[in-house]
Amino acid sequence: MKIFNPQNTLLCDIQVDDRSVRYRSIMSDDSLTLYFSAPESVTIPLGSYVDFEGQRYTLFYPENFKKHNTRNFEYTLTLHGNRELLKRFKFKDTAAIPYRLKFPLTAKPVDFVTRIVLNMNVHDSGWTVGECVDAPDKLISFNHESCFDVLSRLAHEFSTEWEIAGKTIHLRKVEKFKDEPLALSYGKGNGFKSGTGRINDGDKIPIGRLYVQGGERNIDFSSYGSLTLLLPKLGTLVYEGKTYRTDAEGMSITRDGNTNVGEGSYDGSDIYPKRVGTVSQVITVDASKNLYDIKDSSIPTSLNYRDCRIAGKKATIVFQSGILAGREFDIEQSEDDLTGYIHAERRFKIVPQEQDGMIMPGGAYVPGVGDKYAVFNIRMPQAYIQNDSDKSGASWDMFLEAVKFFAEEETNKFQFTGALDGIWSKSRWLDIGGKVVPGGHVLFSDPQFLPNGEVIRIVSVKDYVNSPHKPEITLSNASVSGSFASGLAKLEADEVIVEKNRKDVIRFAQRQWRDTKETQEMLENSLLNFAGSVNPLTVRTMQLIAGDESLQFRFVNSKTNPVRVDHNITFSTATKKLTAAAGIIQHMTLGVTEISTGDRPQTYKFWDISGYTSPALTDTQTAFYLYLRCSKTSTAGTYKLSETAIAMEGETGYYHFLIGILNSEHSGDRSFAPVYGYTEVLPGRITTDKIIAQDGNTYFDLLNGIIAGKIIFGAGSSGLENIAEWKELSIGGVNLIRNGNFSAELNEWNINYSPSQTPPELSIVYTNLPSGAFSALRLKANGQHQGVWQNFVDTNQLELNKPYVLSFWARIDDPAGGEISCGHEGTYYNQMLSNIWTRYIIPFTPTHHSNFVFYSSRVKAVYITNIQLEQGTKPTAYRNHPYLERAIAGSTEINGGLVLGNVMGVKNENGKVTAGMNGLNSNPIRFWAGSPVQDMDKAPFKVFDDGKIELSNILEGKEISILNEPIGNLPDYLGNFAAQAIVNSFYESYTKQIDQYSGATFPNLIGATQNNPLDTPNYTERSVLKEFTLNAAAHVWFNVYASVTAPSEHETRTITLRLKNKTSGAVVIDSWDIDTQAPNTTGKWLHVNEQLPAGTYQIEGITRLTYAPGRDTDDYYSYATHGNISIGMSIDMENAAMKKEALQRVYLRSDGLLCVGAADEYLYVRQNASDYFLQAKGNMKLTSKNGNYSIEINNNGVYINGIKQ
């Protein structure tokens, strides 16, 4: 045997011994093993090769050798065919730069093989695509696999086999000479030597009926009548000369003449109606906004995707090839129309989205001509589902694939193994040698085995190098399955789509309140070392430990160097069985009598726990304890499921460690609550293994470092800025717009419309928003120039003649688009909007101070959010509020069970932030509830860093603050509450526009006298600024600020402020002291401090115009007049008299329910029946609700008023 080195130079010519053998089997092996001896050491480099029987075998792995003495070296050399090269190179997505090794792909078999060939030719050359089965497209995920593993995966996924001939890769069943089989039988002159035997190939029973379940995608239940694809009902199909039929429901298949009674099933979930199209043109709509459209000129006239919309589902497009292969994008659409498909142009409008940290399509990741794609979540026309005229469509495709599977499973499977008679085969080798190959067929007959003869395939051939004409062959009528390694590779690849299809092994069942109560009751009966339950209203402690010393064990990976591992115990809703995997447990306390500074595994007890699967748990009302039953004398342990509790040493010779509780069934599922280990809660720290949401869909697996479920970092577009490792983020300028995403509803915004118009429809929406948005304003105009504006005139925030940029996201409910007026008032911009969310950017340089407006005249609704105004020329990512800016500039640190951040908010089901925690020094509030982040100062509940707590709205018209003040000599003092009576709200402030004429005229003004107010309603505008109700007499104080601007130097504007009793009509305050003459603006404070009786009150603002004589009416056309009122309602805490009048002391005592007063004057109600029910010190008066009856006690005596006989 001649061996050549990689440079094709002869290394040696050796004599191999008779053990040397070549082994070839379908999809399993193609190797040549040489055994030889040499008198001296021989070095054979990797890459050396030999040629044997017309095939080259290469050395890919170092040789094995054994040295007997200095003159006798024994070698074992194993060489392989070209298939071994596929193990060297990874399967990569070569269309992506950088290459992806972890990705999903939807394609046909030939497309997958083509990608393998591309990967091989990157490092090698000469690889080509051979014959491939024709099968529907299938989604397969890949995860750092070699080309060899991928090829085996493909064979498994498409239920076929693979073969490598030279450097040509085939993906189809390996079948050769089926029509011209080699005739063999047992006996002299018939081919087989003695010793031929038959064995069963597995224990599968031949089937007579095959049940098929199809895919769910692109199926509309309302019209199709099934959630999954069905077979053609009462359909027939001829395959390999045999007729197969479906039943009347389209669920199963039988074959004519098949009398088997066994049943089988076929999973056709990857077969569903679809069309794989090809991009014929790519249109760059706006690269800066990542807007790209694609066209497919091959779409038939009969397929209008716009007619295929399924109500309630979002149509998406998934690229099957190209640089975007496997990536899914939304198609532009409204709630009831697929507006992003234009059938006349065969054009799709792709909605950009963030993927892998960047907005796609964009940059290098854009569609290309020739890319394959498919559309999902639509209702495909009937021709794509089932076309009976030509037996096409997904239903017939599934029928054919299922029939192929049926044909393989309807006969008994067996193998024959035997060696050919060397004399017989050598004399006929030129005739038969070419057929003795894997995949070749033999017409085998035997009086005992197969008296009638049968054509059977050769699945493996073993031929000896020194006796090549006496091969040993294996015959089988079963298909060759994939390798175990390929199965493992598939499991690893499933990680790619884990977010779409959560694996059952890490499933957490929904945890109900009833489960929690049931677990509590079972734990109370569990015989652990605890007393009964406690049920306080609140618990205040420094440390909370959940767990029992006996349950301090963990699952580990070994006994010598134990490392904790996660251990999954699952309940199957389908089989109703509990499954617990095998493992090793290490008990951390049992038998440990000393504390060591080092790891000493030998001091711990270990047990080997065998796996367990319960019987079907059909009693839905019963809950179970799950124990580990561990021997006291050995390291063996088993699981034990019990309806009753077992003490840890309740059975002689065994420990019973409670591992968890399996709750009773609810809604078809059971939740499993593990109870081993412990959770420790300290101030500022929680130590535990898992934090799981109630519904089981979101969890923090702290043991394995996994966060799963829908986790949204609300700040920014992706939340990456909240992660400390994200170093590339840079923070831009400060947003000058207040409440730019309307998360505080319309706070900071004014409404614009003429009094003669119907007001615009304004609302805040929290769904169907662009990425990163909390909420948006919905504006539907009912007249010209209606909308919202924000005051920038009074604040003068902008530096004139400096560059600024305004950015915002918007869309309009009109496929044709529409226009809004926005920006710096007076020079605002008419921006065209599309019907998909788009970010618009308007740079400008202000030359005068003005407000910022968003006006619409469209009848279709406009949606606006994330409005941002910054100094500079380029916008940055949207910033909501300085608090959020500081939080974003900070970091979020997750270290084991410790989570540290600057601001954490919680939001309701509508997406609105309603509470949170704050650690920023810029605000002393540490906890708040009842407001978004930017309004935490106004929240009705606040906890400050100095211990102060403020609680509002506990009682109507009251605000309660908890003050940290000493009380005096009251016994058993527990706390001090100060109740502050105010009018409805604390520090409420808003600005309301009380008149707006915008282009109107002022008739009948000629002859008016300057400074003589006109009382005619034509010249007076009244607005109720605030209405409030006092349930009882109270001292009220608040401040009102008003400003007015006159539109012309020929007139004077005056504002009247009035506090009026709505019930009686009496005017409490009437002030005429705020006036101005154009072009000036005048502002003034009005201070209100009144003792008011019970009733409803209104704060009214009245604007009046005084005309200068000698002017014509036309001079007043197109003048806009404005009057603005700000009301700040508050308690003047600097006024000691008001403070004393406003505050009353409320105490909570340990022996009394309530105590009101000061240290020397109090009233409280005792809870001890043996004591006074009511005790008071100081003057006291009890009055009936109607005020007619009272008992008064003071220093002068006791007075009873309104006594009735």
Secondary structure, 3 states (H helix, E strand, C coil): CEEECCCCCEEEECCCCCCCEEEEECCCEEEEEEEEEECCCCCCCCCCEEEECCEEEECCCCCEEEEEECCEEEEEEEEECHHHHHHCCECCECCCCCCECEEEEEECHHHHHHHHHHHHHHHCCCCEEEEECCCCCEEEEEECCEHHHHHHHHHHHCCCCEEEECCEEEECCCCECCCCCEEEEECCCCEECCCCEEEECCCCCCEEEEEEEECCCCCCHHHHCCCCCCCCCCCEEEECCEEEEECCCCCEEEECCCCCCEEEEEEECCCCCCCEEECCEEEEEEHHHCEEEEECCCCCCCCCHHHHECCCCCCEEEECCCCCCCCEEEECCCCCCCCCEECCCCEEEECCEEECCEEECECCECCCCCCEEEEECECCCHHHHCECCCCECHHHHHHHHHHHHHHHHCCCCEEEEEEECHHHHHHCHHHHHHHCCCCEEEEEEECCCEEEEEEEEEEEEEEECCEEEEEEEEEECCCCCCCHHHHHHHHHHHHHHCCCCCCHHHCCCCCCHHHHHHHHHHHHCCCCCCCCCCCCCCCCCCCEEECCHHHCEEEECCCCCCCECCCCEEECCCCCCEEECCEEEEECCCCCCCCCCCCCHHHCEEEEECCEECCCCCCCCCCEEEEEEEECCCCEEEEEEECCCCCCCCECCEEEEEEEEECCCECCECCEEECCCCEEEECCEEECCEEECCCCCCEEECCCCEEECCCCCCCCCCCHHHECCCCCCCCCCCCCCCCCCCCCCCCCCEEECCCCCCCCEEEEECCCCCCCCCCEEEEECCCCCEEEEECCCCCCCCCCCCCEEEEEEEEECCCCCEEEEEEECCCCEEEEECCCCEEEEEEECCCCCCCEEEEECCCCCEEEEEEEEEECCCCCCCCCCHHHHHHHHCCEEEECCEEECCEEEEECCCCCEEEEEECCCCCCEEEEECCCHHHHHHCCEEEECCCCEEEECCCCCEEEEECCCCCCCCCCEEEEEEEEECCCCCCECCEEECCCCCCCCCCCCCCCCCCCCCCCHHHEEEEEEEEEEECCCEEEEEEEEEEEECCCCCEEEEEEEEEEECCCCCEEEEEEEEEEECCCEEEEEEEEEEEECCEEEEEEEEEEEEECCCCCHHHHCCCCCEEEEEEEECCCCCCHHHHHHHEEEEEEECCEEEEEECCCCEEEEECCCCCCCEEEECCEEEECCCCCCEEEEECCEEEEECCCC
